[in-house]
């Protein structure tokens, strides 16, 4: 029996206090957990092609988070956009619904993404939502439409 890799980061949802997102060392899979039943992931987010370094929930949009990794990409995930909603843990080993989501947006960077953060809401919503991205020796801002 092998020991699973350690978890590197976790982020709690600002809108759903029982949800958190996490990933393991050298992993390209984000797992969404319900802290009331942590034994089984509610969702697995697969889209990165290399190790993930960071993730953060949107402070404005419920069910939305961003992640960045060694594949030089920032992926945005909308967990509520699918026809199936987040359900409970498997019953007798059978998922209550599809527990896989694809990213809804992608931003390619020239460097591995080390960290990211959502910009607080600006007074004029015409400006949209922004993500600050740290990669290489620089910091970028990318706007979500």
Secondary structure, 3 states (H helix, E strand, C coil): CCCCCCEEEEEECCCCCCEEEEEECCCCEEEEEEHHHCCCCCEEEECCCCCEEEEEECCCCCCEEEEEECCCEEEEEECCCCCCCCCCCCECCECCCCCEECCCEEEECCCCEEEEEECCCCCCHHHCEEEEEEECCEEEEEEEC
